[in-house]
Amino acid sequence: MPIHVIVDRANGRVVVLTDPQDGEYRVHAVHHPGQSFALPESIGASATLSVDSVLAAKK
């Protein structure tokens, strides 16, 4: 299942869009610094990421 991870450095957050249906993503999860988030297992692996680490990664 496709997902989109949006790294929004300007607003200090990570947005994960999942559950596409009829051309739109039905689930919009917003994660803020200090939080961690898990990517859906539909990507073929288990992955939990820190928002702080993602925001700090080089462009």
Secondary structure, 3 states (H helix, E strand, C coil): CCCEEEEECCCCEEEEEEEEECCEEEEEEEECCCCEEEECHHHCCCEEEEHHHHHHCCC
